[in-house]
Amino acid sequence: MHLRNGREAKNGDPIVQLEGGKIVAFGVLYGAEPGNDHCNGNIAPIQPVPQYACLCDCLHIEDVKVLLAENGLDKRPAGL
């Protein structure tokens, strides 16, 4: 099981799900079974309550989108 950037995926990993270069979900991976990189597993939300924001530790979502695009992570790998 591998993530978009080729990193091995393991249950318990904190992940973000991308769609069209946008983050559409984030949380902890669970229920994924080896042998499949598509429609495999679930994302458990990790922030059910408001979180205090220390702005020096935050990025605007538009800036994250730019970072994804600059590193070629805004699109699925060819053939997948």
Secondary structure as a PSIPRED ss2 file (coil, helix, strand):
# PSIPRED VFORMAT (PSIPRED V4.0)

   1 M C   1.000  0.000  0.000
   2 H E   0.000  0.000  1.000
   3 L C   1.000  0.000  0.000
   4 R C   1.000  0.000  0.000
   5 N C   1.000  0.000  0.000
   6 G C   1.000  0.000  0.000
   7 R C   1.000  0.000  0.000
   8 E E   0.000  0.000  1.000
   9 A C   1.000  0.000  0.000
  10 K C   1.000  0.000  0.000
  11 N C   1.000  0.000  0.000
  12 G C   1.000  0.000  0.000
  13 D C   1.000  0.000  0.000
  14 P E   0.000  0.000  1.000
  15 I E   0.000  0.000  1.000
  16 V E   0.000  0.000  1.000
  17 Q E   0.000  0.000  1.000
  18 L E   0.000  0.000  1.000
  19 E E   0.000  0.000  1.000
  20 G C   1.000  0.000  0.000
  21 G C   1.000  0.000  0.000
  22 K E   0.000  0.000  1.000
  23 I E   0.000  0.000  1.000
  24 V E   0.000  0.000  1.000
  25 A E   0.000  0.000  1.000
  26 F E   0.000  0.000  1.000
  27 G E   0.000  0.000  1.000
  28 V E   0.000  0.000  1.000
  29 L E   0.000  0.000  1.000
  30 Y E   0.000  0.000  1.000
  31 G C   1.000  0.000  0.000
  32 A C   1.000  0.000  0.000
  33 E C   1.000  0.000  0.000
  34 P C   1.000  0.000  0.000
  35 G C   1.000  0.000  0.000
  36 N C   1.000  0.000  0.000
  37 D C   1.000  0.000  0.000
  38 H C   1.000  0.000  0.000
  39 C C   1.000  0.000  0.000
  40 N C   1.000  0.000  0.000
  41 G C   1.000  0.000  0.000
  42 N E   0.000  0.000  1.000
  43 I E   0.000  0.000  1.000
  44 A E   0.000  0.000  1.000
  45 P C   1.000  0.000  0.000
  46 I C   1.000  0.000  0.000
  47 Q C   1.000  0.000  0.000
  48 P C   1.000  0.000  0.000
  49 V C   1.000  0.000  0.000
  50 P C   1.000  0.000  0.000
  51 Q C   1.000  0.000  0.000
  52 Y C   1.000  0.000  0.000
  53 A C   1.000  0.000  0.000
  54 C C   1.000  0.000  0.000
  55 L H   0.000  1.000  0.000
  56 C H   0.000  1.000  0.000
  57 D H   0.000  1.000  0.000
  58 C C   1.000  0.000  0.000
  59 L C   1.000  0.000  0.000
  60 H C   1.000  0.000  0.000
  61 I H   0.000  1.000  0.000
  62 E H   0.000  1.000  0.000
  63 D H   0.000  1.000  0.000
  64 V H   0.000  1.000  0.000
  65 K H   0.000  1.000  0.000
  66 V H   0.000  1.000  0.000
  67 L H   0.000  1.000  0.000
  68 L H   0.000  1.000  0.000
  69 A H   0.000  1.000  0.000
  70 E H   0.000  1.000  0.000
  71 N C   1.000  0.000  0.000
  72 G C   1.000  0.000  0.000
  73 L C   1.000  0.000  0.000
  74 D C   1.000  0.000  0.000
  75 K C   1.000  0.000  0.000
  76 R C   1.000  0.000  0.000
  77 P C   1.000  0.000  0.000
  78 A C   1.000  0.000  0.000
  79 G C   1.000  0.000  0.000
  80 L C   1.000  0.000  0.000
